[in-house]
Amino acid sequence: MISESSTTTQEQSIGKQLYAYQHKAIEEILSRLKDHPARYNLLYQLPTGGGKTVIFSEIARRYIANTGKKY
């Protein structure tokens, strides 16, 4: 997993910085996915404008960076 300090540096280099609640949400989502079976269903919701797309994009970016897989 990528450390928070290196993630922040990478985010700044591309111009996007996540809010604290988004960092917390990402860590919680990844933790739950890691601790459960492969076919675990997870639902995450936020109100309109809460940053769901940003959170999902960061999870996808981390997955690709950690595994080298795009699917």
mmCIF file of the N, C-alpha and C atoms, coordinates in Angstrom:
data_MODEL
# 
_entry.id   MODEL 
# 
loop_
_atom_site.group_PDB 
_atom_site.id 
_atom_site.type_symbol 
_atom_site.label_atom_id 
_atom_site.label_alt_id 
_atom_site.label_comp_id 
_atom_site.label_asym_id 
_atom_site.label_entity_id 
_atom_site.label_seq_id 
_atom_site.pdbx_PDB_ins_code 
_atom_site.Cartn_x 
_atom_site.Cartn_y 
_atom_site.Cartn_z 
_atom_site.occupancy 
_atom_site.B_iso_or_equiv 
_atom_site.pdbx_formal_charge 
_atom_site.auth_seq_id 
_atom_site.auth_comp_id 
_atom_site.auth_asym_id 
_atom_site.auth_atom_id 
_atom_site.pdbx_PDB_model_num 
ATOM 1   N N  . MET A 1 1  ? 0.845   -1.172  0.000   1.00 0.00 ? 1  MET A N  1 
ATOM 2   C CA . MET A 1 1  ? 0.000   0.000   0.000   1.00 0.00 ? 1  MET A CA 1 
ATOM 3   C C  . MET A 1 1  ? 0.893   1.237   0.000   1.00 0.00 ? 1  MET A C  1 
ATOM 4   N N  . ILE A 1 2  ? 0.438   2.299   -0.596  1.00 0.00 ? 2  ILE A N  1 
ATOM 5   C CA . ILE A 1 2  ? 1.194   3.531   -0.708  1.00 0.00 ? 2  ILE A CA 1 
ATOM 6   C C  . ILE A 1 2  ? 1.025   4.329   0.574   1.00 0.00 ? 2  ILE A C  1 
ATOM 7   N N  . SER A 1 3  ? 2.131   4.890   1.072   1.00 0.00 ? 3  SER A N  1 
ATOM 8   C CA . SER A 1 3  ? 2.033   5.691   2.280   1.00 0.00 ? 3  SER A CA 1 
ATOM 9   C C  . SER A 1 3  ? 1.348   7.019   1.993   1.00 0.00 ? 3  SER A C  1 
ATOM 10  N N  . GLU A 1 4  ? 0.797   7.618   3.047   1.00 0.00 ? 4  GLU A N  1 
ATOM 11  C CA . GLU A 1 4  ? 0.060   8.864   2.867   1.00 0.00 ? 4  GLU A CA 1 
ATOM 12  C C  . GLU A 1 4  ? 0.959   9.989   2.382   1.00 0.00 ? 4  GLU A C  1 
ATOM 13  N N  . SER A 1 5  ? 2.220   10.035  2.860   1.00 0.00 ? 5  SER A N  1 
ATOM 14  C CA . SER A 1 5  ? 3.111   11.114  2.443   1.00 0.00 ? 5  SER A CA 1 
ATOM 15  C C  . SER A 1 5  ? 3.450   11.019  0.964   1.00 0.00 ? 5  SER A C  1 
ATOM 16  N N  . SER A 1 6  ? 3.682   9.805   0.445   1.00 0.00 ? 6  SER A N  1 
ATOM 17  C CA . SER A 1 6  ? 3.976   9.681   -0.978  1.00 0.00 ? 6  SER A CA 1 
ATOM 18  C C  . SER A 1 6  ? 2.732   9.933   -1.819  1.00 0.00 ? 6  SER A C  1 
ATOM 19  N N  . THR A 1 7  ? 1.558   9.567   -1.299  1.00 0.00 ? 7  THR A N  1 
ATOM 20  C CA . THR A 1 7  ? 0.315   9.839   -2.008  1.00 0.00 ? 7  THR A CA 1 
ATOM 21  C C  . THR A 1 7  ? 0.095   11.339  -2.127  1.00 0.00 ? 7  THR A C  1 
ATOM 22  N N  . THR A 1 8  ? 0.317   12.062  -1.045  1.00 0.00 ? 8  THR A N  1 
ATOM 23  C CA . THR A 1 8  ? 0.135   13.510  -1.053  1.00 0.00 ? 8  THR A CA 1 
ATOM 24  C C  . THR A 1 8  ? 1.080   14.160  -2.056  1.00 0.00 ? 8  THR A C  1 
ATOM 25  N N  . THR A 1 9  ? 2.323   13.696  -2.110  1.00 0.00 ? 9  THR A N  1 
ATOM 26  C CA . THR A 1 9  ? 3.282   14.228  -3.066  1.00 0.00 ? 9  THR A CA 1 
ATOM 27  C C  . THR A 1 9  ? 2.811   13.972  -4.492  1.00 0.00 ? 9  THR A C  1 
ATOM 28  N N  . GLN A 1 10 ? 2.321   12.773  -4.770  1.00 0.00 ? 10 GLN A N  1 
ATOM 29  C CA . GLN A 1 10 ? 1.830   12.443  -6.100  1.00 0.00 ? 10 GLN A CA 1 
ATOM 30  C C  . GLN A 1 10 ? 0.606   13.271  -6.445  1.00 0.00 ? 10 GLN A C  1 
ATOM 31  N N  . GLU A 1 11 ? -0.293  13.471  -5.487  1.00 0.00 ? 11 GLU A N  1 
ATOM 32  C CA . GLU A 1 11 ? -1.486  14.257  -5.736  1.00 0.00 ? 11 GLU A CA 1 
ATOM 33  C C  . GLU A 1 11 ? -1.122  15.702  -6.076  1.00 0.00 ? 11 GLU A C  1 
ATOM 34  N N  . GLN A 1 12 ? -0.149  16.243  -5.355  1.00 0.00 ? 12 GLN A N  1 
ATOM 35  C CA . GLN A 1 12 ? 0.254   17.616  -5.614  1.00 0.00 ? 12 GLN A CA 1 
ATOM 36  C C  . GLN A 1 12 ? 0.895   17.753  -6.977  1.00 0.00 ? 12 GLN A C  1 
ATOM 37  N N  . SER A 1 13 ? 1.602   16.717  -7.425  1.00 0.00 ? 13 SER A N  1 
ATOM 38  C CA . SER A 1 13 ? 2.249   16.793  -8.728  1.00 0.00 ? 13 SER A CA 1 
ATOM 39  C C  . SER A 1 13 ? 1.234   16.795  -9.861  1.00 0.00 ? 13 SER A C  1 
ATOM 40  N N  . ILE A 1 14 ? 0.039   16.226  -9.624  1.00 0.00 ? 14 ILE A N  1 
ATOM 41  C CA . ILE A 1 14 ? -0.989  16.254  -10.667 1.00 0.00 ? 14 ILE A CA 1 
ATOM 42  C C  . ILE A 1 14 ? -2.046  17.315  -10.399 1.00 0.00 ? 14 ILE A C  1 
ATOM 43  N N  . GLY A 1 15 ? -1.905  18.061  -9.287  1.00 0.00 ? 15 GLY A N  1 
ATOM 44  C CA . GLY A 1 15 ? -2.786  19.168  -9.011  1.00 0.00 ? 15 GLY A CA 1 
ATOM 45  C C  . GLY A 1 15 ? -4.035  18.849  -8.214  1.00 0.00 ? 15 GLY A C  1 
ATOM 46  N N  . LYS A 1 16 ? -4.207  17.624  -7.732  1.00 0.00 ? 16 LYS A N  1 
ATOM 47  C CA . LYS A 1 16 ? -5.399  17.260  -6.961  1.00 0.00 ? 16 LYS A CA 1 
ATOM 48  C C  . LYS A 1 16 ? -4.991  16.835  -5.567  1.00 0.00 ? 16 LYS A C  1 
ATOM 49  N N  . GLN A 1 17 ? -5.579  17.466  -4.555  1.00 0.00 ? 17 GLN A N  1 
ATOM 50  C CA . GLN A 1 17 ? -5.320  17.080  -3.177  1.00 0.00 ? 17 GLN A CA 1 
ATOM 51  C C  . GLN A 1 17 ? -6.635  16.634  -2.553  1.00 0.00 ? 17 GLN A C  1 
ATOM 52  N N  . LEU A 1 18 ? -6.629  15.447  -1.977  1.00 0.00 ? 18 LEU A N  1 
ATOM 53  C CA . LEU A 1 18 ? -7.836  14.899  -1.373  1.00 0.00 ? 18 LEU A CA 1 
ATOM 54  C C  . LEU A 1 18 ? -8.100  15.552  -0.019  1.00 0.00 ? 18 LEU A C  1 
ATOM 55  N N  . TYR A 1 19 ? -9.384  15.658  0.322   1.00 0.00 ? 19 TYR A N  1 
ATOM 56  C CA . TYR A 1 19 ? -9.763  16.142  1.641   1.00 0.00 ? 19 TYR A CA 1 
ATOM 57  C C  . TYR A 1 19 ? -9.511  15.042  2.669   1.00 0.00 ? 19 TYR A C  1 
ATOM 58  N N  . ALA A 1 20 ? -9.424  15.428  3.939   1.00 0.00 ? 20 ALA A N  1 
ATOM 59  C CA . ALA A 1 20 ? -9.159  14.463  5.015   1.00 0.00 ? 20 ALA A CA 1 
ATOM 60  C C  . ALA A 1 20 ? -10.215 13.360  5.046   1.00 0.00 ? 20 ALA A C  1 
ATOM 61  N N  . TYR A 1 21 ? -11.486 13.715  4.870   1.00 0.00 ? 21 TYR A N  1 
ATOM 62  C CA . TYR A 1 21 ? -12.533 12.694  4.910   1.00 0.00 ? 21 TYR A CA 1 
ATOM 63  C C  . TYR A 1 21 ? -12.407 11.726  3.728   1.00 0.00 ? 21 TYR A C  1 
ATOM 64  N N  . GLN A 1 22 ? -11.876 12.196  2.593   1.00 0.00 ? 22 GLN A N  1 
ATOM 65  C CA . GLN A 1 22 ? -11.677 11.313  1.452   1.00 0.00 ? 22 GLN A CA 1 
ATOM 66  C C  . GLN A 1 22 ? -10.533 10.343  1.725   1.00 0.00 ? 22 GLN A C  1 
ATOM 67  N N  . HIS A 1 23 ? -9.444  10.826  2.338   1.00 0.00 ? 23 HIS A N  1 
ATOM 68  C CA . HIS A 1 23 ? -8.337  9.934   2.726   1.00 0.00 ? 23 HIS A CA 1 
ATOM 69  C C  . HIS A 1 23 ? -8.852  8.862   3.688   1.00 0.00 ? 23 HIS A C  1 
ATOM 70  N N  . LYS A 1 24 ? -9.626  9.287   4.675   1.00 0.00 ? 24 LYS A N  1 
ATOM 71  C CA . LYS A 1 24 ? -10.157 8.348   5.666   1.00 0.00 ? 24 LYS A CA 1 
ATOM 72  C C  . LYS A 1 24 ? -11.067 7.319   5.001   1.00 0.00 ? 24 LYS A C  1 
ATOM 73  N N  . ALA A 1 25 ? -11.910 7.769   4.092   1.00 0.00 ? 25 ALA A N  1 
ATOM 74  C CA . ALA A 1 25 ? -12.818 6.863   3.384   1.00 0.00 ? 25 ALA A CA 1 
ATOM 75  C C  . ALA A 1 25 ? -12.041 5.846   2.553   1.00 0.00 ? 25 ALA A C  1 
ATOM 76  N N  . ILE A 1 26 ? -11.030 6.291   1.844   1.00 0.00 ? 26 ILE A N  1 
ATOM 77  C CA . ILE A 1 26 ? -10.218 5.399   1.013   1.00 0.00 ? 26 ILE A CA 1 
ATOM 78  C C  . ILE A 1 26 ? -9.552  4.343   1.867   1.00 0.00 ? 26 ILE A C  1 
ATOM 79  N N  . GLU A 1 27 ? -8.955  4.752   2.977   1.00 0.00 ? 27 GLU A N  1 
ATOM 80  C CA . GLU A 1 27 ? -8.291  3.794   3.855   1.00 0.00 ? 27 GLU A CA 1 
ATOM 81  C C  . GLU A 1 27 ? -9.283  2.790   4.424   1.00 0.00 ? 27 GLU A C  1 
ATOM 82  N N  . GLU A 1 28 ? -10.473 3.245   4.808   1.00 0.00 ? 28 GLU A N  1 
ATOM 83  C CA . GLU A 1 28 ? -11.498 2.351   5.350   1.00 0.00 ? 28 GLU A CA 1 
ATOM 84  C C  . GLU A 1 28 ? -11.989 1.365   4.284   1.00 0.00 ? 28 GLU A C  1 
ATOM 85  N N  . ILE A 1 29 ? -12.233 1.848   3.093   1.00 0.00 ? 29 ILE A N  1 
ATOM 86  C CA . ILE A 1 29 ? -12.691 0.984   1.997   1.00 0.00 ? 29 ILE A CA 1 
ATOM 87  C C  . ILE A 1 29 ? -11.639 -0.070  1.682   1.00 0.00 ? 29 ILE A C  1 
ATOM 88  N N  . LEU A 1 30 ? -10.391 0.350   1.533   1.00 0.00 ? 30 LEU A N  1 
ATOM 89  C CA . LEU A 1 30 ? -9.323  -0.606  1.215   1.00 0.00 ? 30 LEU A CA 1 
ATOM 90  C C  . LEU A 1 30 ? -9.118  -1.608  2.336   1.00 0.00 ? 30 LEU A C  1 
ATOM 91  N N  . SER A 1 31 ? -9.244  -1.165  3.577   1.00 0.00 ? 31 SER A N  1 
ATOM 92  C CA . SER A 1 31 ? -9.110  -2.061  4.725   1.00 0.00 ? 31 SER A CA 1 
ATOM 93  C C  . SER A 1 31 ? -10.208 -3.125  4.720   1.00 0.00 ? 31 SER A C  1 
ATOM 94  N N  . ARG A 1 32 ? -11.435 -2.699  4.478   1.00 0.00 ? 32 ARG A N  1 
ATOM 95  C CA . ARG A 1 32 ? -12.544 -3.660  4.444   1.00 0.00 ? 32 ARG A CA 1 
ATOM 96  C C  . ARG A 1 32 ? -12.393 -4.644  3.294   1.00 0.00 ? 32 ARG A C  1 
ATOM 97  N N  . LEU A 1 33 ? -11.980 -4.170  2.142   1.00 0.00 ? 33 LEU A N  1 
ATOM 98  C CA . LEU A 1 33 ? -11.802 -5.068  0.997   1.00 0.00 ? 33 LEU A CA 1 
ATOM 99  C C  . LEU A 1 33 ? -10.681 -6.064  1.259   1.00 0.00 ? 33 LEU A C  1 
ATOM 100 N N  . LYS A 1 34 ? -9.629  -5.622  1.933   1.00 0.00 ? 34 LYS A N  1 
ATOM 101 C CA . LYS A 1 34 ? -8.500  -6.504  2.235   1.00 0.00 ? 34 LYS A CA 1 
ATOM 102 C C  . LYS A 1 34 ? -8.896  -7.591  3.238   1.00 0.00 ? 34 LYS A C  1 
ATOM 103 N N  . ASP A 1 35 ? -9.748  -7.244  4.197   1.00 0.00 ? 35 ASP A N  1 
ATOM 104 C CA . ASP A 1 35 ? -10.097 -8.156  5.284   1.00 0.00 ? 35 ASP A CA 1 
ATOM 105 C C  . ASP A 1 35 ? -11.266 -9.085  4.977   1.00 0.00 ? 35 ASP A C  1 
ATOM 106 N N  . HIS A 1 36 ? -11.830 -9.010  3.777   1.00 0.00 ? 36 HIS A N  1 
ATOM 107 C CA . HIS A 1 36 ? -12.996 -9.823  3.436   1.00 0.00 ? 36 HIS A CA 1 
ATOM 108 C C  . HIS A 1 36 ? -12.711 -10.684 2.198   1.00 0.00 ? 36 HIS A C  1 
ATOM 109 N N  . PRO A 1 37 ? -13.563 -11.676 1.965   1.00 0.00 ? 37 PRO A N  1 
ATOM 110 C CA . PRO A 1 37 ? -13.363 -12.557 0.807   1.00 0.00 ? 37 PRO A CA 1 
ATOM 111 C C  . PRO A 1 37 ? -13.444 -11.791 -0.519  1.00 0.00 ? 37 PRO A C  1 
ATOM 112 N N  . ALA A 1 38 ? -12.963 -12.432 -1.549  1.00 0.00 ? 38 ALA A N  1 
ATOM 113 C CA . ALA A 1 38 ? -12.875 -11.803 -2.872  1.00 0.00 ? 38 ALA A CA 1 
ATOM 114 C C  . ALA A 1 38 ? -14.237 -11.365 -3.401  1.00 0.00 ? 38 ALA A C  1 
ATOM 115 N N  . ARG A 1 39 ? -15.286 -12.035 -3.055  1.00 0.00 ? 39 ARG A N  1 
ATOM 116 C CA . ARG A 1 39 ? -16.609 -11.692 -3.600  1.00 0.00 ? 39 ARG A CA 1 
ATOM 117 C C  . ARG A 1 39 ? -17.427 -10.875 -2.599  1.00 0.00 ? 39 ARG A C  1 
ATOM 118 N N  . TYR A 1 40 ? -16.769 -10.054 -1.819  1.00 0.00 ? 40 TYR A N  1 
ATOM 119 C CA . TYR A 1 40 ? -17.411 -9.190  -0.823  1.00 0.00 ? 40 TYR A CA 1 
ATOM 120 C C  . TYR A 1 40 ? -18.043 -7.997  -1.517  1.00 0.00 ? 40 TYR A C  1 
ATOM 121 N N  . ASN A 1 41 ? -19.298 -7.693  -1.196  1.00 0.00 ? 41 ASN A N  1 
ATOM 122 C CA . ASN A 1 41 ? -19.990 -6.538  -1.753  1.00 0.00 ? 41 ASN A CA 1 
ATOM 123 C C  . ASN A 1 41 ? -19.901 -5.382  -0.768  1.00 0.00 ? 41 ASN A C  1 
ATOM 124 N N  . LEU A 1 42 ? -19.546 -4.221  -1.267  1.00 0.00 ? 42 LEU A N  1 
ATOM 125 C CA . LEU A 1 42 ? -19.385 -3.046  -0.427  1.00 0.00 ? 42 LEU A CA 1 
ATOM 126 C C  . LEU A 1 42 ? -20.110 -1.875  -1.068  1.00 0.00 ? 42 LEU A C  1 
ATOM 127 N N  . LEU A 1 43 ? -20.880 -1.164  -0.278  1.00 0.00 ? 43 LEU A N  1 
ATOM 128 C CA . LEU A 1 43 ? -21.586 0.019   -0.759  1.00 0.00 ? 43 LEU A CA 1 
ATOM 129 C C  . LEU A 1 43 ? -21.050 1.219   0.007   1.00 0.00 ? 43 LEU A C  1 
ATOM 130 N N  . TYR A 1 44 ? -20.679 2.261   -0.723  1.00 0.00 ? 44 TYR A N  1 
ATOM 131 C CA . TYR A 1 44 ? -20.214 3.503   -0.110  1.00 0.00 ? 44 TYR A CA 1 
ATOM 132 C C  . TYR A 1 44 ? -21.033 4.634   -0.688  1.00 0.00 ? 44 TYR A C  1 
ATOM 133 N N  . GLN A 1 45 ? -21.563 5.485   0.176   1.00 0.00 ? 45 GLN A N  1 
ATOM 134 C CA . GLN A 1 45 ? -22.376 6.576   -0.341  1.00 0.00 ? 45 GLN A CA 1 
ATOM 135 C C  . GLN A 1 45 ? -21.998 7.893   0.321   1.00 0.00 ? 45 GLN A C  1 
ATOM 136 N N  . LEU A 1 46 ? -22.143 8.932   -0.446  1.00 0.00 ? 46 LEU A N  1 
ATOM 137 C CA . LEU A 1 46 ? -21.938 10.311  -0.013  1.00 0.00 ? 46 LEU A CA 1 
ATOM 138 C C  . LEU A 1 46 ? -23.005 11.156  -0.693  1.00 0.00 ? 46 LEU A C  1 
ATOM 139 N N  . PRO A 1 47 ? -23.284 12.328  -0.151  1.00 0.00 ? 47 PRO A N  1 
ATOM 140 C CA . PRO A 1 47 ? -24.233 13.204  -0.838  1.00 0.00 ? 47 PRO A CA 1 
ATOM 141 C C  . PRO A 1 47 ? -23.642 13.733  -2.145  1.00 0.00 ? 47 PRO A C  1 
ATOM 142 N N  . THR A 1 48 ? -24.494 14.319  -2.957  1.00 0.00 ? 48 THR A N  1 
ATOM 143 C CA . THR A 1 48 ? -24.060 14.920  -4.213  1.00 0.00 ? 48 THR A CA 1 
ATOM 144 C C  . THR A 1 48 ? -22.919 15.900  -3.940  1.00 0.00 ? 48 THR A C  1 
ATOM 145 N N  . GLY A 1 49 ? -21.861 15.786  -4.715  1.00 0.00 ? 49 GLY A N  1 
ATOM 146 C CA . GLY A 1 49 ? -20.721 16.683  -4.560  1.00 0.00 ? 49 GLY A CA 1 
ATOM 147 C C  . GLY A 1 49 ? -19.744 16.266  -3.479  1.00 0.00 ? 49 GLY A C  1 
ATOM 148 N N  . GLY A 1 50 ? -19.944 15.090  -2.895  1.00 0.00 ? 50 GLY A N  1 
ATOM 149 C CA . GLY A 1 50 ? -19.085 14.624  -1.806  1.00 0.00 ? 50 GLY A CA 1 
ATOM 150 C C  . GLY A 1 50 ? -17.754 14.061  -2.255  1.00 0.00 ? 50 GLY A C  1 
ATOM 151 N N  . GLY A 1 51 ? -17.610 13.770  -3.535  1.00 0.00 ? 51 GLY A N  1 
ATOM 152 C CA . GLY A 1 51 ? -16.338 13.286  -4.050  1.00 0.00 ? 51 GLY A CA 1 
ATOM 153 C C  . GLY A 1 51 ? -16.270 11.792  -4.281  1.00 0.00 ? 51 GLY A C  1 
ATOM 154 N N  . LYS A 1 52 ? -17.393 11.162  -4.570  1.00 0.00 ? 52 LYS A N  1 
ATOM 155 C CA . LYS A 1 52 ? -17.394 9.710   -4.816  1.00 0.00 ? 52 LYS A CA 1 
ATOM 156 C C  . LYS A 1 52 ? -16.515 9.336   -6.000  1.00 0.00 ? 52 LYS A C  1 
ATOM 157 N N  . THR A 1 53 ? -16.581 10.099  -7.064  1.00 0.00 ? 53 THR A N  1 
ATOM 158 C CA . THR A 1 53 ? -15.771 9.811   -8.245  1.00 0.00 ? 53 THR A CA 1 
ATOM 159 C C  . THR A 1 53 ? -14.294 9.978   -7.938  1.00 0.00 ? 53 THR A C  1 
ATOM 160 N N  . VAL A 1 54 ? -13.953 10.998  -7.177  1.00 0.00 ? 54 VAL A N  1 
ATOM 161 C CA . VAL A 1 54 ? -12.556 11.234  -6.790  1.00 0.00 ? 54 VAL A CA 1 
ATOM 162 C C  . VAL A 1 54 ? -12.045 10.073  -5.946  1.00 0.00 ? 54 VAL A C  1 
ATOM 163 N N  . ILE A 1 55 ? -12.867 9.613   -5.002  1.00 0.00 ? 55 ILE A N  1 
ATOM 164 C CA . ILE A 1 55 ? -12.485 8.495   -4.142  1.00 0.00 ? 55 ILE A CA 1 
ATOM 165 C C  . ILE A 1 55 ? -12.300 7.227   -4.974  1.00 0.00 ? 55 ILE A C  1 
ATOM 166 N N  . PHE A 1 56 ? -13.246 6.927   -5.844  1.00 0.00 ? 56 PHE A N  1 
ATOM 167 C CA . PHE A 1 56 ? -13.129 5.736   -6.681  1.00 0.00 ? 56 PHE A CA 1 
ATOM 168 C C  . PHE A 1 56 ? -11.891 5.822   -7.576  1.00 0.00 ? 56 PHE A C  1 
ATOM 169 N N  . SER A 1 57 ? -11.631 6.979   -8.138  1.00 0.00 ? 57 SER A N  1 
ATOM 170 C CA . SER A 1 57 ? -10.473 7.151   -9.018  1.00 0.00 ? 57 SER A CA 1 
ATOM 171 C C  . SER A 1 57 ? -9.174  6.906   -8.265  1.00 0.00 ? 57 SER A C  1 
ATOM 172 N N  . GLU A 1 58 ? -9.095  7.356   -7.019  1.00 0.00 ? 58 GLU A N  1 
ATOM 173 C CA . GLU A 1 58 ? -7.891  7.140   -6.212  1.00 0.00 ? 58 GLU A CA 1 
ATOM 174 C C  . GLU A 1 58 ? -7.734  5.667   -5.874  1.00 0.00 ? 58 GLU A C  1 
ATOM 175 N N  . ILE A 1 59 ? -8.836  4.980   -5.575  1.00 0.00 ? 59 ILE A N  1 
ATOM 176 C CA . ILE A 1 59 ? -8.768  3.540   -5.300  1.00 0.00 ? 59 ILE A CA 1 
ATOM 177 C C  . ILE A 1 59 ? -8.278  2.804   -6.540  1.00 0.00 ? 59 ILE A C  1 
ATOM 178 N N  . ALA A 1 60 ? -8.803  3.145   -7.705  1.00 0.00 ? 60 ALA A N  1 
ATOM 179 C CA . ALA A 1 60 ? -8.378  2.516   -8.955  1.00 0.00 ? 60 ALA A CA 1 
ATOM 180 C C  . ALA A 1 60 ? -6.909  2.806   -9.239  1.00 0.00 ? 60 ALA A C  1 
ATOM 181 N N  . ARG A 1 61 ? -6.481  4.047   -9.003  1.00 0.00 ? 61 ARG A N  1 
ATOM 182 C CA . ARG A 1 61 ? -5.080  4.416   -9.224  1.00 0.00 ? 61 ARG A CA 1 
ATOM 183 C C  . ARG A 1 61 ? -4.158  3.602   -8.321  1.00 0.00 ? 61 ARG A C  1 
ATOM 184 N N  . ARG A 1 62 ? -4.534  3.459   -7.051  1.00 0.00 ? 62 ARG A N  1 
ATOM 185 C CA . ARG A 1 62 ? -3.712  2.676   -6.118  1.00 0.00 ? 62 ARG A CA 1 
ATOM 186 C C  . ARG A 1 62 ? -3.667  1.203   -6.519  1.00 0.00 ? 62 ARG A C  1 
ATOM 187 N N  . TYR A 1 63 ? -4.801  0.661   -6.933  1.00 0.00 ? 63 TYR A N  1 
ATOM 188 C CA . TYR A 1 63 ? -4.852  -0.737  -7.354  1.00 0.00 ? 63 TYR A CA 1 
ATOM 189 C C  . TYR A 1 63 ? -3.903  -0.971  -8.525  1.00 0.00 ? 63 TYR A C  1 
ATOM 190 N N  . ILE A 1 64 ? -3.966  -0.118  -9.516  1.00 0.00 ? 64 ILE A N  1 
ATOM 191 C CA . ILE A 1 64 ? -3.099  -0.255  -10.694 1.00 0.00 ? 64 ILE A CA 1 
ATOM 192 C C  . ILE A 1 64 ? -1.637  -0.099  -10.300 1.00 0.00 ? 64 ILE A C  1 
ATOM 193 N N  . ALA A 1 65 ? -1.341  0.873   -9.447  1.00 0.00 ? 65 ALA A N  1 
ATOM 194 C CA . ALA A 1 65 ? 0.036   1.097   -9.010  1.00 0.00 ? 65 ALA A CA 1 
ATOM 195 C C  . ALA A 1 65 ? 0.577   -0.093  -8.208  1.00 0.00 ? 65 ALA A C  1 
ATOM 196 N N  . ASN A 1 66 ? -0.262  -0.687  -7.375  1.00 0.00 ? 66 ASN A N  1 
ATOM 197 C CA . ASN A 1 66 ? 0.197   -1.797  -6.517  1.00 0.00 ? 66 ASN A CA 1 
ATOM 198 C C  . ASN A 1 66 ? 0.259   -3.134  -7.244  1.00 0.00 ? 66 ASN A C  1 
ATOM 199 N N  . THR A 1 67 ? -0.601  -3.360  -8.232  1.00 0.00 ? 67 THR A N  1 
ATOM 200 C CA . THR A 1 67 ? -0.671  -4.671  -8.865  1.00 0.00 ? 67 THR A CA 1 
ATOM 201 C C  . THR A 1 67 ? -0.160  -4.687  -10.298 1.00 0.00 ? 67 THR A C  1 
ATOM 202 N N  . GLY A 1 68 ? -0.159  -3.534  -10.943 1.00 0.00 ? 68 GLY A N  1 
ATOM 203 C CA . GLY A 1 68 ? 0.210   -3.490  -12.346 1.00 0.00 ? 68 GLY A CA 1 
ATOM 204 C C  . GLY A 1 68 ? -0.915  -3.954  -13.254 1.00 0.00 ? 68 GLY A C  1 
ATOM 205 N N  . LYS A 1 69 ? -2.071  -4.299  -12.651 1.00 0.00 ? 69 LYS A N  1 
ATOM 206 C CA . LYS A 1 69 ? -3.231  -4.762  -13.408 1.00 0.00 ? 69 LYS A CA 1 
ATOM 207 C C  . LYS A 1 69 ? -4.201  -3.618  -13.611 1.00 0.00 ? 69 LYS A C  1 
ATOM 208 N N  . LYS A 1 70 ? -4.899  -3.640  -14.730 1.00 0.00 ? 70 LYS A N  1 
ATOM 209 C CA . LYS A 1 70 ? -5.904  -2.620  -14.994 1.00 0.00 ? 70 LYS A CA 1 
ATOM 210 C C  . LYS A 1 70 ? -7.317  -3.189  -14.951 1.00 0.00 ? 70 LYS A C  1 
ATOM 211 N N  . TYR A 1 71 ? -7.458  -4.417  -14.496 1.00 0.00 ? 71 TYR A N  1 
ATOM 212 C CA . TYR A 1 71 ? -8.767  -5.049  -14.388 1.00 0.00 ? 71 TYR A CA 1 
ATOM 213 C C  . TYR A 1 71 ? -8.796  -5.998  -13.228 1.00 0.00 ? 71 TYR A C  1 
# 
